[in-house]
């Protein structure tokens, strides 16, 4: 994927954008010279069809999951925080499950 010169690839945090500007869910930024549009990775939307996830991305998602688990398991956490973090944890776990169902390994090799 990264070696295909026709694709515009933008690595993000836990995702990779394979940009098709016509289908992007984010606001696109123009470069200074105005010749190329790039995705706004800070505004990446989970429903965007341009999202691809590599094994490297899934490793990052696993790190996010492990960071969230203690927050979700904290019995002293306010209910609204627990609900918010549980929602995010569930979303991240669905991402990993979907990736695992592609048959692709995500051990970094």
N, C-alpha and C positions, 0 to 999 in steps of 0.2 A: 504494500500500500504506500509506504513512504517513498519508494523509489519511482513511482509513477509520476512523470512530470506534468501530466494533465490534471492531477488532483491538487487541490489546495488543502493542505493538512495543517491543523493547528492543535497541538497538544494542550490540554487543559488539566484541571485537577480532577482526576477520576473519570475523565472522558477525553475523547479526541474528536475534534470537529473536522469532518470531511465536507468542506463548504460547497454547497450549491446555493448561491445567493438568492435564487428565486424561491427556495423552499425554507430558508432560514427563519427560525422563530424569534431570534434575537434582533436587536437593532444593529445594523452593520455600520462599521466605521470606515471612513475613507482615509487612505494614507495621505501624507502631506502633498505628494505630487498628483493625487487624484486619479491615478491610473489603476489602482487595485482596491477592492473593498475587502475588509477583513471582518470576522465575527467579533462581537463583543463578548468575550469569554466570561466577563463578570456578570453578564446578563443572560447566560446560557439557560435555556428553558428545558426542563426534563422531557417535554413532549416533542422536541425538535427531531426531525427525521435525519438531520445531518450528524447526529451523535453516533459515534462508533466507540467501542470499548476494547482496548487491547489488554493483554495480560498485565501489562504495567499499570494500566488504569484500574483493573480489578484489584491489584495489590494495594493501590491507594484507597480504594473503597473498603477493603478489609481493615486497613488502618483506621478509617473513619468509624467503622462498625465497632472495633475494639475500644475506641475512645468514647463511644456513646453507651456501651453496655453498662459501665458503672453508674452513669447518670440515670439510666432507666431503672436500674436495680436499687437506687438509693431510696430507702423507705422514708427518709425525712424530706424528700423533695416535694415541693408544692405540686398539687395535682395538675395544674396547667403546664408546668415544666415537664412533668412525667409524660403527659399526653403528647406534647410537642416533640420530645425526644423519641418517644416510642414510635410516633408517626414517621420520623426521619429514619429510625433504625429499620422499620418495616420496609420503607422505600429502598434503602440500601441493600437489604437482604434480597429483595426482589430482583435488583440489578444483578447481584452475584448469581442467583438462581437462574435467571435468564441467560447469563453468560455461560454457566455450567451446562445448560441444556444444548448449547451449540456443539458440544463435544470437544471444545478447545481446552487444553490445559492452561492453568494460570499459576504455574510454579516458577515463572520467570524465565523459562527456556523456550 
